[in-house]
Amino acid sequence: MAVDADKCTGCQACVVSCQSENNIPINESDHFIQRRAIQWIRIERYWEGEFPEVKARFVPMLCQHCENAPCEPVCPVFATYHNNEGLNVQVYNRCIGTRFCANNDPWNVRFFNFWEPVWPETMRNQLNSDVTVRSRGIMEKCSFCVQRIRRTLREVAREGREIVDGDVTPACVQSCPTNALVFGDLNDPNSKVDKLRK
């Protein structure tokens, strides 16, 4: 994934779509005050220039899925690891909640569940059945919507074709109105994400 910070307007459509797609409970104001809000992607705001010529710059922050992720080797039960697709993935059922991975995360994008997830009654039917609802006492983070990646891989295999750039779209990328977020294969020199990187 790549982020074009010049295009981000800070609208937070990516945050809302991520929360909906990945069964992230609604954060209450107390969660933010206690610094326990769960947001797999958040928008950080920075200011450029001097008054009166001040401009806001918005930067989406999410798991970078680092090649040599510092959060991985510190997990005593190997609940977080790198898979063969280059994703830093989490095995929720293996996590024992030591929070070592969060302490070793330079981006502050790993979150501990301090409480059982709760949704208003009217929203329970909207939960995504492809995504595990994480329980209290475990860590969670951005997965690049791995459920969408898996679904697309099954579909292209069934169709008997190769996956092409744009077949896989995480919820945050799909919802971004300015196309500030781009997802693809960095190993494909013709992909949008590789071109944006250069």
C-alpha positions as CSV (number, residue, x, y, z in Angstrom):
1,M,0.0,0.0,0.0
2,A,1.1,3.5,-0.7
3,V,-0.3,6.8,0.6
4,D,-0.3,10.0,-1.4
5,A,-0.4,12.5,1.4
6,D,-0.9,15.4,-1.1
7,K,-4.3,13.9,-1.9
8,C,-5.6,13.1,1.6
9,T,-8.2,15.6,2.8
10,G,-8.7,14.1,6.3
11,C,-12.3,13.1,5.6
12,Q,-11.9,9.8,7.6
13,A,-14.0,7.7,5.1
14,C,-11.2,5.2,5.3
15,V,-11.5,5.0,9.1
16,V,-15.2,4.4,9.0
17,S,-15.1,1.8,6.2
18,C,-12.2,-0.1,8.0
19,Q,-14.2,-0.2,11.2
20,S,-17.3,-1.5,9.4
21,E,-15.4,-4.1,7.3
22,N,-13.3,-5.4,10.1
23,N,-15.9,-5.6,13.0
24,I,-14.1,-2.9,15.1
25,P,-16.4,-1.8,17.9
26,I,-17.6,1.8,18.1
27,N,-15.2,3.9,20.2
28,E,-16.8,6.0,22.9
29,S,-15.3,9.3,24.1
30,D,-13.9,7.6,27.2
31,H,-11.9,5.2,25.1
32,F,-10.0,8.2,23.5
33,I,-9.5,9.9,26.8
34,Q,-8.0,6.7,28.2
35,R,-6.0,6.2,25.0
36,R,-7.7,2.8,24.5
37,A,-9.6,3.5,21.3
38,I,-9.2,0.9,18.6
39,Q,-8.6,2.3,15.1
40,W,-6.8,0.1,12.6
41,I,-6.3,3.3,10.5
42,R,-6.3,6.8,11.9
43,I,-5.7,10.2,10.3
44,E,-3.0,12.3,11.9
45,R,-3.0,16.1,11.3
46,Y,0.1,18.2,11.0
47,W,0.5,21.9,10.4
48,E,2.8,23.5,7.8
49,G,3.8,27.1,7.5
50,E,3.6,30.1,9.7
51,F,0.5,32.2,10.6
52,P,-1.4,33.4,8.6
53,E,-0.1,31.0,5.8
54,V,-0.9,27.8,7.7
55,K,-1.9,24.6,6.0
56,A,-3.1,21.4,7.5
57,R,-1.5,18.1,6.2
58,F,-3.3,14.8,6.8
59,V,-1.5,11.5,7.0
60,P,-3.3,8.2,7.2
61,M,-1.5,5.9,9.8
62,L,-1.9,2.2,9.6
63,C,0.2,-0.9,10.0
64,Q,3.1,-0.8,7.5
65,H,3.4,-4.6,7.3
66,C,7.2,-4.1,7.7
67,E,9.5,-6.5,6.0
68,N,11.4,-7.0,9.2
69,A,8.6,-6.1,11.6
70,P,10.0,-5.3,15.1
71,C,6.6,-6.4,16.6
72,E,7.0,-10.0,15.4
73,P,10.0,-11.5,17.2
74,V,8.9,-10.2,20.6
75,C,5.7,-12.3,20.7
76,P,6.4,-15.2,23.0
77,V,3.7,-17.4,21.4
78,F,4.2,-16.5,17.8
79,A,0.7,-15.0,17.5
80,T,2.1,-12.4,15.0
81,Y,4.3,-13.4,12.0
82,H,5.0,-12.7,8.4
83,N,3.2,-14.9,5.9
84,N,4.3,-15.8,2.4
85,E,2.3,-12.9,0.9
86,G,4.4,-10.4,2.8
87,L,1.7,-9.5,5.3
88,N,2.3,-9.1,9.0
89,V,-0.6,-11.3,10.2
90,Q,-2.2,-12.0,13.6
91,V,-3.5,-15.3,14.9
92,Y,-6.1,-14.1,17.4
93,N,-6.7,-17.4,19.0
94,R,-3.0,-17.8,19.8
95,C,-2.6,-14.3,21.3
96,I,-2.2,-14.2,25.1
97,G,-2.2,-10.4,25.4
98,T,1.3,-9.7,26.7
99,R,1.3,-6.5,24.6
100,F,5.0,-6.9,23.8
101,C,4.2,-6.4,20.1
102,A,2.5,-3.0,20.9
103,N,5.5,-1.9,22.9
104,N,7.8,-2.8,20.0
105,D,5.5,-1.2,17.3
106,P,7.1,2.1,16.1
107,W,3.9,3.3,14.4
108,N,1.5,2.8,17.4
109,V,-1.0,0.8,15.3
110,R,-1.4,-2.3,17.4
111,F,-4.3,-2.3,19.8
112,F,-5.2,-4.3,22.9
113,N,-8.8,-5.2,23.6
114,F,-9.4,-3.9,27.2
115,W,-13.1,-4.9,27.1
116,E,-15.4,-7.3,25.3
117,P,-16.6,-5.8,22.0
118,V,-20.1,-4.3,22.1
119,W,-22.3,-2.9,19.3
120,P,-25.8,-1.3,19.6
121,E,-28.6,-3.8,19.0
122,T,-29.4,-2.2,15.6
123,M,-25.9,-2.7,14.3
124,R,-25.3,-6.3,15.3
125,N,-26.7,-7.6,12.0
126,Q,-24.1,-5.6,10.0
127,L,-21.1,-7.5,11.3
128,N,-18.9,-9.0,8.6
129,S,-19.1,-12.8,8.8
130,D,-15.7,-13.1,7.1
131,V,-13.9,-11.4,10.0
132,T,-13.4,-12.8,13.5
133,V,-14.8,-10.7,16.3
134,R,-11.8,-10.3,18.6
135,S,-12.4,-10.8,22.3
136,R,-11.1,-9.0,25.4
137,G,-7.5,-9.6,26.2
138,I,-5.9,-9.9,22.8
139,M,-4.1,-7.7,20.3
140,E,-5.4,-6.6,16.9
141,K,-4.2,-4.5,14.0
142,C,-4.7,-3.7,10.3
143,S,-4.7,-6.9,8.1
144,F,-4.9,-5.1,4.7
145,C,-8.4,-6.7,4.7
146,V,-6.9,-10.2,4.3
147,Q,-10.5,-11.6,4.0
148,R,-10.8,-9.6,0.7
149,I,-7.4,-10.9,-0.4
150,R,-8.5,-14.5,0.2
151,R,-11.8,-14.0,-1.5
152,T,-10.2,-12.6,-4.6
153,L,-7.6,-15.4,-4.7
154,R,-10.4,-17.9,-4.6
155,E,-12.3,-16.1,-7.3
156,V,-9.4,-15.8,-9.7
157,A,-8.5,-19.5,-9.2
158,R,-12.1,-20.5,-9.9
159,E,-12.0,-18.3,-13.1
160,G,-8.6,-19.9,-14.1
161,R,-6.8,-16.6,-14.5
162,E,-4.0,-14.6,-13.0
163,I,-4.6,-11.9,-10.5
164,V,-4.2,-8.4,-11.9
165,D,-3.5,-5.0,-10.4
166,G,-6.7,-3.7,-8.9
167,D,-8.4,-7.0,-8.2
168,V,-7.7,-6.7,-4.5
169,T,-9.0,-3.6,-2.8
170,P,-9.0,-3.1,1.0
171,A,-12.0,-1.2,2.4
172,C,-10.0,1.9,3.2
173,V,-8.7,2.1,-0.4
174,Q,-12.2,1.4,-1.9
175,S,-13.8,4.2,0.2
176,C,-11.1,6.9,-0.3
177,P,-12.8,9.7,-2.5
178,T,-9.5,11.3,-3.5
179,N,-7.6,8.0,-4.3
180,A,-5.0,9.0,-1.7
181,L,-4.6,5.3,-0.8
182,V,-3.4,2.8,-3.4
183,F,-3.0,-0.9,-2.9
184,G,-1.2,-3.4,-5.1
185,D,1.8,-5.6,-5.6
186,L,5.1,-3.8,-5.1
187,N,6.9,-6.6,-7.0
188,D,4.8,-5.8,-10.1
189,P,6.6,-2.9,-11.9
190,N,3.4,-2.0,-13.8
191,S,1.2,-1.7,-10.7
192,K,-0.2,1.6,-9.5
193,V,1.4,1.2,-6.1
194,D,4.9,0.6,-7.5
195,K,4.6,3.7,-9.8
196,L,3.4,5.9,-6.9
197,R,6.3,4.6,-4.8
198,K,8.8,5.9,-7.5
